[in-house]
Amino acid sequence: MRGLLYGVAPEPQPEPEEDNHLLRGLAHTPMRLEDLPDPGFLLPDWVVTRPRLTGVCGSDAKQVFMDWVNVATPDNPMKGFFSLPQVLGHEVVADVVALGPEAEGLDVGDRVVLNPWLSCRPRGVDPICPACEAGDLSLCWSFGVGPIAPGIHTGTSKDASGGYAQLMPAHETQLFKVPAEVPDELAVFADPFAVSLHSVTRNPPVPGGKVMVYGAGALGTCATAILRALYPDVEVLVVARFDAQAALARKLGATVIGHEPALRVIEEAASWSGGVLQPSDGLPMAYPGEIDVVYDTIGKQETFEVGARVLKARGTLVKAGVHGPTFWEDTPLYFKELSLVGSNAFGVEEVDGVRHHGIQHYLDLVREGRVDLTGMLTHTFVLDDWRDAFTALATQDRSAAIKVAFDQRRS
């Protein structure tokens, strides 16, 4: 099969003419389109799928752009949960093409979406760990255990290759059948939607309250859609960087403000919510503030500092975005007795009193017409044009890209 292999010698590329650190990283990224062995059944209850549409996750993009390099630390505790080389891609809509001898619940030809977590059951661990028993698949104890190479999810293990290829292995429990009425172009959002569903439902807004969604990419857009669908009495403010993102957030029913400068973001958020700004030699702080929860889908120094300043006392700052280690002025954290909460992907979630896997909730909500993310998929490319795909993400100011995907149906 043909696939994009990450962790190999980079192809020589000319330096970009414009001053864009993402494009500079892309020119040197250690990824190539190569001929690779077709995947087999990693264990007897695994299957092989043929990807139809694979979204480019923000974590994939950071890896390809090498946007982690300047924040890498020698004591990163996650190093043992990844293995190279690897085929990225975990936001996958696919067709089942082959069944392992012990695989159950699937048929060849089924159209499915991927739950990427390489937790206990995909790894053949028995008995499963307490986290998996509770449905907290992203907190599994076994990401480095078993015959499958270390990796937290598909695309981070050298054995469990991802959707940036013509074929992809998966465990029977990792695949959810897509209803006929849900097109590929909406099914491909199942993973990022589930990520945001986890962050919102585990840290729900106050009834009739006010929340801020920091960022309007895939995670931020999904968070806005979730808040409008599940908590219609809550007012939503979105901080958007690009015009296309802002337009989609408004379409979903949110109030939108720009992302810079930080002073203006704080002033506009306080004005919108009714918070009172206190004078300061630097950035002001809303005290009292009137925003109950900030869902931060970016996870950078400046977003933490702004989010903490606009929250009300004992509000919650949810770190749903992953960028890298950072230092920030956290005085409001203790002064206002804020809760800083990490949100790691998804597992079994509760919606309207019903517990299902987050991906199943998404498929149900789409089928019922309660969530419609039409317009979020802005660009598709074939694997051969992978550099163009990442260039669109590196130049969102002019490409107007929100979600980019590889369309293997065209190859």
VENHU-V406852 format. One record per residue. N is the residue number from 1. SS is DSSP state (H for helix, E for strand, C for the rest). OMEGA is omega in whole degrees, 0 to 359 (none if undefined). D_LAST is the distance of its C-alpha to the last C-alpha in Angstrom with 1 decimal. Layout:
# VENHU-V406852
N,SS,OMEGA,D_LAST  N,SS,OMEGA,D_LAST
This chain:
# VENHU-V406852
1,C,173,11.9  2,E,180,10.6  3,E,177,12.1  4,E,183,14.2  5,E,180,17.7  6,E,181,20.6  7,C,181,24.1  8,C,179,23.8  9,C,181,25.2  10,C,174,23.7  11,C,178,22.4  12,C,180,25.1  13,C,176,24.5  14,C,176,27.0  15,C,179,29.0  16,C,181,28.2  17,C,182,30.9  18,C,181,31.4  19,C,182,33.2  20,C,185,30.4  21,H,177,30.6  22,H,177,27.1  23,H,176,25.7  24,H,177,28.2  25,H,179,26.9  26,H,180,23.3  27,H,183,24.5  28,C,186,25.9  29,C,182,23.7  30,C,182,23.5  31,E,180,19.7  32,E,171,17.3  33,E,188,13.8  34,E,169,15.0  35,E,185,14.7  36,C,175,16.3  37,C,174,18.1  38,C,179,16.5  39,C,173,18.5  40,C,178,21.4  41,C,182,23.8  42,C,171,25.6  43,C,186,28.5  44,C,181,29.2  45,C,174,28.4  46,E,177,24.9  47,E,173,21.7  48,E,180,18.1  49,E,174,15.3  50,E,181,11.5  51,E,176,10.8  52,E,182,9.6  53,E,182,11.0  54,E,179,13.0  55,E,175,15.8  56,C,179,17.4  57,C,176,21.0  58,H,178,23.9  59,H,174,24.9  60,H,183,21.5  61,H,178,22.0  62,H,180,25.6  63,H,181,24.7  64,H,178,22.2  65,C,185,24.7  66,C,182,27.5  67,C,175,29.4  68,C,195,31.3  69,H,185,33.0  70,H,178,36.0  71,H,181,36.8  72,C,179,36.3  73,C,183,39.4  74,C,182,40.5  75,C,179,41.5  76,C,185,38.3  77,C,181,38.8  78,C,187,35.1  79,H,181,34.5  80,H,183,35.1  81,H,178,32.3  82,C,177,29.3  83,C,183,28.2  84,C,354,26.2  85,C,186,23.8  86,E,171,21.3  87,E,183,17.7  88,C,174,18.1  89,C,180,16.8  90,C,174,19.0  91,E,198,18.2  92,E,164,15.7  93,E,188,15.0  94,E,171,13.8  95,E,174,14.5  96,E,182,17.2  97,E,179,16.4  98,E,182,19.7  99,E,172,23.1  100,C,186,25.6  101,C,181,29.1  102,C,180,30.7  103,C,182,27.9  104,C,173,29.3  105,C,180,28.5  106,C,175,24.9  107,C,173,23.4  108,C,182,20.2  109,C,178,18.1  110,C,173,19.6  111,E,191,17.6  112,E,167,18.9  113,E,188,19.3  114,E,161,20.4  115,C,196,23.9  116,C,191,23.4  117,E,177,27.0  118,C,184,27.9  119,C,190,31.4  120,H,187,33.9  121,H,174,32.4  122,H,182,29.0  123,H,179,31.1  124,C,181,33.5  125,C,181,36.4  126,C,5,39.4  127,C,180,41.3  128,C,184,38.9  129,C,179,40.3  130,H,180,42.2  131,H,179,39.5  132,H,178,37.0  133,H,180,39.9  134,C,182,40.3  135,C,179,36.6  136,C,189,36.3  137,H,180,33.2  138,H,176,32.6  139,H,180,36.1  140,C,180,35.7  141,C,195,38.1  142,C,185,35.8  143,C,177,32.9  144,C,188,34.2  145,C,169,35.4  146,C,182,34.5  147,C,179,32.4  148,C,183,29.3  149,C,182,29.3  150,C,179,30.5  151,C,181,28.2  152,C,178,28.9  153,E,177,25.5  154,C,181,22.0  155,C,176,20.7  156,C,177,24.3  157,C,179,25.0  158,C,178,24.0  159,C,183,23.9  160,C,184,22.1  161,C,186,18.8  162,C,190,16.9  163,C,175,13.6  164,C,183,12.3  165,E,182,10.8  166,C,177,8.8  167,C,181,12.3  168,E,175,15.3  169,E,177,18.9  170,E,175,21.2  171,E,182,24.8  172,H,181,25.8  173,H,181,27.6  174,H,189,24.7  175,E,178,22.8  176,E,180,23.8  177,E,182,22.9  178,C,177,21.6  179,C,184,23.9  180,C,184,22.5  181,C,179,23.8  182,C,182,22.0  183,C,178,18.5  184,H,185,15.7  185,H,172,16.6  186,H,180,20.0  187,H,184,19.5  188,C,179,17.6  189,C,185,21.1  190,H,182,22.9  191,H,180,23.3  192,H,177,24.8  193,H,180,26.8  194,H,176,28.3  195,H,181,29.2  196,H,177,31.1  197,H,178,32.6  198,H,183,34.1  199,H,182,35.6  200,H,185,37.1  201,H,175,38.4  202,C,179,39.9  203,C,190,41.5  204,C,177,42.1  205,C,175,43.8  206,C,178,47.4  207,C,180,48.0  208,C,185,48.5  209,C,182,47.8  210,E,178,45.7  211,E,176,42.7  212,E,174,40.6  213,E,183,36.9  214,E,183,36.4  215,C,183,32.9  216,C,170,30.5  217,C,183,27.1  218,H,182,25.1  219,H,180,28.1  220,H,178,30.7  221,H,178,29.1  222,H,179,28.8  223,H,179,32.4  224,H,179,33.6  225,H,180,32.0  226,H,181,33.6  227,H,180,36.9  228,H,183,37.0  229,H,188,36.1  230,H,183,38.3  231,C,188,41.0  232,C,180,41.6  233,C,181,45.1  234,C,176,43.9  235,E,187,43.6  236,E,173,40.5  237,E,180,40.4  238,E,173,37.1  239,E,185,37.0  240,C,180,34.0  241,C,187,33.1  242,C,184,30.8  243,H,182,31.5  244,H,177,28.2  245,H,181,29.0  246,H,181,32.6  247,H,180,31.7  248,H,178,29.6  249,H,177,32.5  250,H,178,35.0  251,H,180,33.0  252,C,173,33.2  253,C,181,37.0  254,C,166,37.8  255,E,188,40.1  256,E,172,38.4  257,E,179,39.8  258,C,188,38.6  259,C,180,38.0  260,C,353,40.6  261,C,185,43.3  262,H,180,44.2  263,H,181,47.6  264,H,178,46.3  265,H,180,43.9  266,H,181,46.9  267,H,182,49.2  268,H,178,46.8  269,H,179,46.0  270,H,179,49.7  271,H,180,50.5  272,H,187,47.9  273,H,185,49.1  274,C,178,52.8  275,C,182,53.1  276,C,181,56.0  277,E,176,55.3  278,E,180,57.8  279,C,182,58.7  280,C,174,57.4  281,C,178,57.6  282,C,178,53.8  283,C,180,51.3  284,C,179,53.2  285,E,175,52.8  286,E,178,53.0  287,C,2,56.0  288,C,174,56.3  289,C,183,52.6  290,C,177,51.1  291,E,187,47.5  292,E,183,47.2  293,E,169,43.7  294,E,175,41.3  295,E,185,37.8  296,E,181,36.6  297,C,180,32.8  298,C,175,33.2  299,C,179,35.7  300,C,182,37.3  301,H,186,41.0  302,H,180,41.4  303,H,175,39.8  304,H,184,42.1  305,H,178,45.1  306,H,182,44.5  307,H,181,43.7  308,H,182,46.8  309,H,185,49.0  310,H,181,48.0  311,E,173,48.2  312,E,176,51.4  313,E,183,53.6  314,E,171,52.2  315,E,186,48.8  316,E,174,45.5  317,E,184,43.0  318,E,178,39.8  319,E,180,37.6  320,C,178,34.1  321,C,181,32.3  322,C,177,32.0  323,C,182,32.6  324,C,179,35.0  325,C,180,38.8  326,C,174,41.0  327,C,182,44.6  328,C,179,45.9  329,C,189,49.1  330,C,179,49.5  331,H,179,53.1  332,H,182,52.1  333,H,180,50.7  334,H,184,54.1  335,H,181,56.2  336,C,180,54.5  337,C,180,53.8  338,C,171,50.1  339,E,174,47.7  340,E,188,44.8  341,E,171,42.2  342,E,178,39.0  343,C,187,36.1  344,C,172,33.6  345,C,192,30.5  346,C,175,31.2  347,C,176,32.3  348,E,185,34.5  349,E,178,35.7  350,E,177,38.4  351,E,180,37.8  352,C,177,40.7  353,C,182,42.4  354,E,179,39.5  355,E,175,38.0  356,E,169,34.3  357,E,182,31.4  358,H,179,30.2  359,H,177,26.8  360,H,176,28.5  361,H,181,30.7  362,H,181,27.8  363,H,179,26.3  364,H,181,29.8  365,H,177,30.6  366,H,181,27.5  367,H,180,28.3  368,C,180,31.9  369,C,182,31.1  370,C,178,32.9  371,C,178,30.0  372,C,181,27.6  373,C,176,25.3  374,C,181,23.7  375,C,181,23.2  376,C,176,22.6  377,E,187,18.8  378,E,186,19.0  379,E,172,15.8  380,E,181,12.1  381,E,170,9.8  382,C,183,6.6  383,H,180,8.1  384,H,182,9.1  385,H,186,11.1  386,H,178,12.8  387,H,176,16.2  388,H,179,15.9  389,H,181,15.2  390,H,174,18.3  391,H,177,20.2  392,H,179,19.9  393,H,180,21.6  394,H,183,24.1  395,C,184,25.1  396,H,180,25.3  397,H,178,28.6  398,H,179,26.9  399,H,184,23.2  400,C,179,24.6  401,C,170,21.9  402,C,173,22.8  403,E,178,19.8  404,E,181,16.6  405,E,172,13.5  406,E,182,10.0  407,E,181,7.7  408,H,174,5.3  409,H,183,5.7  410,H,184,3.8  411,C,none,0.0
